[in-house]
Amino acid sequence: MSISIITPHYNGPDGLLQVYKCLLAQTEATWQWVIVDDLSELSIRKKIQDWHEDIEDDRVKLIFNTHKRNASVCRNIGVDFALYNHIVFLDDDDIISSNFVANRLIKFQDFAVFQNYSIIDKHGNIEIKKPLETRYLNCFLQAKFIWQTSCILWNRSFFNSIGQFHSQLPRLQDVELAIRALQQSSDYLVLDNTVDFYYNVIPIRERQNMLKPVCEAVHLFISELLNTSSLNKEQISLLSGYYYLCVKYLERSGSLENVDLVQRNLMLFYKKGYIGLLKCIFGLTVLKLFVWKMLSPSLFLRINRRIFKPSGT
């Protein structure tokens, strides 16, 4: 028994070297690492190809896309080349402890969640994340993302059966996948694990170009992908958290360039019946006041938080 680790890569060769260093330090040596390069610059592709040839390690599989895709497609491609039935996704800028592989040599059915992890900011500060929530689906339905992509150890057969990562989502791919998994699985584990994974995070205020992809992802997720047939009234009411997510990125983008996408999503939530008429009117009014600079960014965010962010999040 072992695991296949899948890493999408784009122009980050130093990160690959760091991940490989972590893998060489593993206490369990029977791992596989699948790297899927998403059409990096030619010089970088040459560099990692030379590196791959130099290490002469059969456990490392290197795949080059012939045209640009995205991280989700790279992950799905990596699954096709996995040797083992248990798979985990790891980004090329993350760090794992020496017992990461050994800790995942466990028995489970559909998927297992190693819910405790650490995040590392740009200054090297480490914060341990230990979610206390047990209503996992409800957390994701309200845009409270309690599990990072690498937290989940997948049974490859189950992962494939639920459709893998959605290839067209510009953001929220792991969130949408987690919701699908929770809705369709009847047998999964959530473990109170020892932290063995360190995730590099970019603060939301530094993600100034993220508003458009986030809004587009929310629109696709809400309009087409989310299966609400099994959701109760309480769970439906939680979905407004995704509109608040758009508002948060708008406020922190420092630009009004894509405010129309935020308004489009507000109207979508109303048309879907996820918010009522009064909330929709209030949301539109607050949005207009913000555009007209009659509300400060902080007040705009506080008002929207009060209206659209589900309580307790």
C-alpha positions as CSV (number, residue, x, y, z in Angstrom):
1,M,0.0,0.0,0.0
2,S,1.2,3.5,-0.8
3,I,0.1,6.8,-2.4
4,S,0.4,8.7,-5.6
5,I,1.1,12.4,-5.1
6,I,0.0,14.7,-7.9
7,T,1.4,18.2,-8.5
8,P,0.4,20.6,-11.2
9,H,3.3,22.8,-12.2
10,Y,3.8,26.1,-14.0
11,N,7.0,28.1,-14.0
12,G,8.0,27.1,-10.5
13,P,11.1,24.8,-10.7
14,D,12.4,25.8,-7.3
15,G,9.2,24.6,-5.7
16,L,9.6,21.2,-7.4
17,L,13.1,20.9,-5.9
18,Q,11.7,21.7,-2.5
19,V,8.9,19.1,-2.8
20,Y,11.4,16.5,-4.0
21,K,13.7,17.2,-1.0
22,C,10.7,16.6,1.3
23,L,9.9,13.3,-0.5
24,L,13.4,12.1,-0.2
25,A,13.2,12.6,3.5
26,Q,10.0,10.5,3.9
27,T,10.1,7.6,6.4
28,E,8.1,5.6,3.9
29,A,9.9,5.3,0.5
30,T,7.3,3.6,-1.7
31,W,5.6,6.7,-2.9
32,Q,4.9,7.9,-6.5
33,W,5.1,11.6,-7.5
34,V,3.4,12.7,-10.7
35,I,4.3,16.2,-12.0
36,V,2.1,17.7,-14.7
37,D,3.7,20.7,-16.3
38,D,1.1,23.1,-17.7
39,L,3.2,24.5,-20.6
40,S,5.8,26.4,-18.6
41,E,8.3,28.6,-20.4
42,L,10.5,26.7,-22.8
43,S,13.7,27.3,-20.7
44,I,11.9,26.1,-17.5
45,R,10.6,23.0,-19.2
46,K,14.1,22.2,-20.4
47,K,15.4,22.8,-16.8
48,I,13.0,20.5,-15.2
49,Q,13.4,17.8,-17.9
50,D,17.1,17.9,-17.3
51,W,16.6,17.7,-13.6
52,H,14.2,14.7,-14.0
53,E,16.7,12.9,-16.1
54,D,19.5,13.6,-13.7
55,I,17.8,12.3,-10.6
56,E,17.1,8.9,-12.2
57,D,14.2,8.2,-9.8
58,D,11.5,5.9,-11.2
59,R,9.1,7.1,-8.5
60,V,8.9,10.5,-10.2
61,K,6.7,10.8,-13.3
62,L,7.0,14.0,-15.4
63,I,4.3,14.9,-17.9
64,F,4.3,17.9,-20.2
65,N,1.1,19.3,-21.5
66,T,1.2,20.2,-25.2
67,H,-1.0,23.2,-24.7
68,K,-2.0,25.4,-21.8
69,R,-4.8,24.0,-19.6
70,N,-5.2,24.8,-15.9
71,A,-4.4,23.3,-12.5
72,S,-7.6,21.3,-12.3
73,V,-7.0,19.6,-15.7
74,C,-3.4,18.9,-14.7
75,R,-4.6,17.2,-11.5
76,N,-7.0,15.1,-13.5
77,I,-4.3,14.1,-16.0
78,G,-2.1,13.2,-13.1
79,V,-4.7,10.8,-11.8
80,D,-4.6,8.9,-15.1
81,F,-0.9,8.2,-14.5
82,A,-1.2,7.3,-10.8
83,L,0.2,3.9,-9.9
84,Y,-1.6,3.7,-6.6
85,N,-5.3,3.8,-5.8
86,H,-4.8,6.3,-3.0
87,I,-4.0,9.8,-4.3
88,V,-3.3,13.2,-2.8
89,F,-2.8,16.6,-4.5
90,L,0.1,18.8,-3.5
91,D,1.1,22.2,-4.9
92,D,4.7,22.9,-5.9
93,D,5.1,25.6,-3.2
94,D,4.0,23.5,-0.2
95,I,6.0,21.6,2.3
96,I,5.4,18.2,3.9
97,S,6.9,16.6,7.0
98,S,8.9,13.4,6.8
99,N,6.0,11.3,8.0
100,F,3.5,12.7,5.5
101,V,3.4,9.5,3.3
102,A,3.5,7.1,6.3
103,N,0.6,8.9,8.0
104,R,-1.5,8.3,4.9
105,L,-1.1,4.5,4.7
106,I,-4.5,3.9,6.2
107,K,-7.6,2.0,5.2
108,F,-10.7,4.0,4.1
109,Q,-13.5,3.8,1.6
110,D,-14.2,6.9,-0.5
111,F,-11.9,9.6,1.0
112,A,-10.1,10.5,4.2
113,V,-9.6,14.0,5.4
114,F,-6.5,15.0,7.4
115,Q,-8.2,18.2,8.6
116,N,-5.4,19.7,10.6
117,Y,-2.7,21.6,8.7
118,S,-0.5,24.7,8.9
119,I,-0.4,27.8,6.7
120,I,2.7,29.8,6.1
121,D,2.6,33.5,5.2
122,K,5.1,35.4,3.1
123,H,7.0,36.3,6.2
124,G,7.4,32.6,7.2
125,N,5.0,32.8,10.1
126,I,3.1,29.6,10.8
127,E,-0.5,29.3,11.9
128,I,-2.0,25.9,12.7
129,K,-5.5,25.2,11.4
130,K,-7.6,22.8,13.4
131,P,-11.2,23.1,12.3
132,L,-13.7,22.2,15.1
133,E,-16.8,22.0,12.8
134,T,-18.5,18.7,12.3
135,R,-21.2,19.8,9.8
136,Y,-18.8,19.6,7.0
137,L,-21.2,20.1,4.1
138,N,-22.8,23.1,5.7
139,C,-19.4,24.7,6.1
140,F,-18.7,24.4,2.4
141,L,-22.2,25.5,1.4
142,Q,-21.7,28.8,3.2
143,A,-18.2,29.4,1.6
144,K,-16.4,28.4,4.8
145,F,-13.5,26.4,3.4
146,I,-12.4,24.2,6.2
147,W,-10.3,21.7,4.1
148,Q,-7.4,22.7,1.9
149,T,-6.9,20.7,-1.4
150,S,-4.1,18.6,0.1
151,C,-6.1,17.7,3.2
152,I,-8.0,15.0,1.3
153,L,-6.7,11.6,0.5
154,W,-8.8,10.1,-2.3
155,N,-9.7,6.7,-3.3
156,R,-9.0,7.0,-7.0
157,S,-12.0,5.0,-8.0
158,F,-14.4,7.2,-6.0
159,F,-12.6,10.4,-7.3
160,N,-13.2,9.2,-10.8
161,S,-16.7,8.2,-10.2
162,I,-17.8,11.6,-9.0
163,G,-16.3,13.3,-12.1
164,Q,-12.8,14.5,-10.9
165,F,-12.1,18.2,-10.7
166,H,-14.3,20.4,-12.9
167,S,-12.2,21.5,-15.8
168,Q,-13.9,24.8,-16.5
169,L,-14.0,26.4,-13.0
170,P,-11.5,29.3,-12.9
171,R,-11.5,29.2,-9.0
172,L,-13.2,27.2,-6.2
173,Q,-12.4,23.9,-7.9
174,D,-11.4,22.1,-4.7
175,V,-14.5,23.5,-2.9
176,E,-16.9,22.3,-5.6
177,L,-15.3,18.9,-5.6
178,A,-15.5,18.6,-1.8
179,I,-19.2,19.5,-1.9
180,R,-19.8,16.8,-4.6
181,A,-17.8,14.3,-2.5
182,L,-19.8,15.0,0.6
183,Q,-23.1,14.8,-1.2
184,Q,-22.3,11.5,-2.9
185,S,-20.2,9.6,-0.3
186,S,-21.7,7.4,2.4
187,D,-18.4,6.3,3.8
188,Y,-15.5,8.7,4.5
189,L,-13.1,9.6,7.4
190,V,-12.3,12.9,9.0
191,L,-9.1,12.6,11.1
192,D,-7.9,14.7,14.0
193,N,-4.4,14.3,12.7
194,T,-1.0,15.5,13.7
195,V,0.0,18.4,11.5
196,D,2.3,17.2,8.7
197,F,1.5,19.6,5.9
198,Y,2.4,23.3,5.4
199,Y,0.4,25.4,2.9
200,N,1.8,28.6,1.5
201,V,-1.0,31.2,1.4
202,I,-1.3,34.6,-0.3
203,P,-3.3,37.1,1.8
204,I,-6.6,38.1,0.1
205,R,-5.6,41.8,0.1
206,E,-2.7,40.9,-2.2
207,R,-5.0,39.0,-4.6
208,Q,-6.1,42.1,-6.5
209,N,-6.6,40.3,-9.8
210,M,-8.9,37.6,-8.3
211,L,-12.3,39.3,-8.4
212,K,-13.2,38.3,-12.0
213,P,-12.2,34.6,-11.7
214,V,-13.9,34.3,-8.3
215,C,-17.1,35.9,-9.6
216,E,-17.1,33.8,-12.7
217,A,-16.5,30.7,-10.7
218,V,-19.4,31.5,-8.3
219,H,-21.7,32.2,-11.2
220,L,-20.9,28.8,-12.8
221,F,-21.1,27.0,-9.5
222,I,-24.4,28.4,-8.5
223,S,-26.1,28.5,-11.9
224,E,-25.1,25.1,-13.2
225,L,-22.9,22.8,-11.0
226,L,-24.4,22.8,-7.5
227,N,-27.0,20.0,-6.9
228,T,-29.5,21.4,-4.5
229,S,-32.1,18.6,-4.8
230,S,-31.0,17.1,-1.5
231,L,-30.5,20.4,0.4
232,N,-32.9,21.5,3.1
233,K,-34.1,25.0,3.7
234,E,-31.4,25.8,6.1
235,Q,-28.7,24.7,3.7
236,I,-30.2,26.7,0.9
237,S,-30.0,29.8,3.1
238,L,-26.3,29.3,3.6
239,L,-25.5,29.8,0.0
240,S,-25.6,33.6,0.2
241,G,-22.1,33.3,1.7
242,Y,-20.8,32.9,-1.9
243,Y,-22.2,36.3,-2.8
244,Y,-20.5,37.7,0.3
245,L,-17.3,36.1,-1.0
246,C,-17.6,38.1,-4.3
247,V,-18.3,41.3,-2.3
248,K,-15.2,40.7,-0.2
249,Y,-13.0,40.3,-3.3
250,L,-14.6,43.5,-4.7
251,E,-13.8,45.5,-1.6
252,R,-10.2,44.3,-1.5
253,S,-9.5,44.6,-5.2
254,G,-9.4,48.4,-4.9
255,S,-11.2,48.6,-8.3
256,L,-14.7,48.9,-9.6
257,E,-13.8,47.4,-13.0
258,N,-15.7,44.2,-12.5
259,V,-18.5,45.4,-10.3
260,D,-21.0,44.3,-13.0
261,L,-20.0,40.7,-12.3
262,V,-20.8,41.1,-8.6
263,Q,-24.2,42.6,-9.5
264,R,-24.9,39.7,-11.9
265,N,-24.2,37.2,-9.1
266,L,-26.5,39.1,-6.7
267,M,-29.3,38.8,-9.3
268,L,-28.5,35.1,-9.8
269,F,-29.0,34.4,-6.1
270,Y,-32.3,36.1,-6.2
271,K,-33.5,34.4,-9.4
272,K,-32.5,31.0,-7.9
273,G,-34.5,31.8,-4.7
274,Y,-31.4,31.7,-2.5
275,I,-32.1,35.3,-1.2
276,G,-35.4,37.1,-1.0
277,L,-36.6,40.3,-2.8
278,L,-35.8,42.6,0.2
279,K,-32.2,41.3,0.5
280,C,-31.7,41.6,-3.2
281,I,-33.0,45.3,-3.2
282,F,-30.9,46.1,-0.2
283,G,-27.8,44.4,-1.8
284,L,-28.3,46.4,-5.0
285,T,-28.7,49.6,-3.1
286,V,-25.6,49.0,-1.0
287,L,-23.6,48.1,-4.2
288,K,-24.7,51.3,-5.9
289,L,-23.8,53.5,-2.9
290,F,-20.4,51.9,-2.9
291,V,-19.9,52.6,-6.6
292,W,-21.0,56.2,-6.1
293,K,-18.4,56.4,-3.3
294,M,-21.1,57.1,-0.7
295,L,-19.9,54.2,1.4
296,S,-16.4,53.6,2.6
297,P,-14.9,50.2,1.6
298,S,-14.9,49.1,5.3
299,L,-18.6,50.1,5.8
300,F,-19.6,48.5,2.5
301,L,-18.0,45.2,3.7
302,R,-19.5,45.4,7.1
303,I,-23.1,46.0,5.8
304,N,-22.8,43.1,3.3
305,R,-21.4,40.8,6.0
306,R,-24.4,41.6,8.2
307,I,-26.8,40.8,5.3
308,F,-25.3,38.0,3.4
309,K,-22.7,36.2,5.5
310,P,-24.4,33.3,7.3
311,S,-24.4,33.6,11.1
312,G,-21.7,31.7,12.9
313,T,-19.1,32.0,10.1
